[in-house]
C-alpha cells in the first residue's frame, strides 16, 4: 500500500456539509458536518480504497509529494 501523501480537497456544499475528496484516487469522496469530520471520514475512505486496490493486485496511483505544511497536505 502507498505510504505517500495524497491531496485532500474540502469544500462546503449548499446544505452546510463539508465534502472531501482525494483527486489522485478517482471516486474517493466523503463528507461530514465539520471540516475535521470530513477529513477523518476521507482518510478512512482512502484507507479502504487503497486496501481494495491491494487485494485486487492493482497498483495505487502515485501520491502527491508536497512539502511539509503545504496546501493540500494530508497525513
C-alpha positions, 0 to 999 in steps of 0.5 A, a space after each residue: 500500500 502507498 505510504 505517500 501523501 495524497 491531496 485532500 480537497 474540502 469544500 462546503 456544499 449548499 446544505 452546510 456539509 463539508 465534502 472531501 475528496 482525494 483527486 489522485 484516487 478517482 471516486 474517493 469522496 466523503 463528507 461530514 458536518 465539520 471540516 475535521 469530520 470530513 477529513 477523518 471520514 476521507 482518510 478512512 475512505 482512502 484507507 479502504 480504497 487503497 486496501 481494495 486496490 491491494 487485494 485486487 493486485 492493482 497498483 495505487 496511483 502515485 501520491 502527491 509529494 508536497 512539502 511539509 505544511 503545504 496546501 493540500 497536505 494530508 497525513 
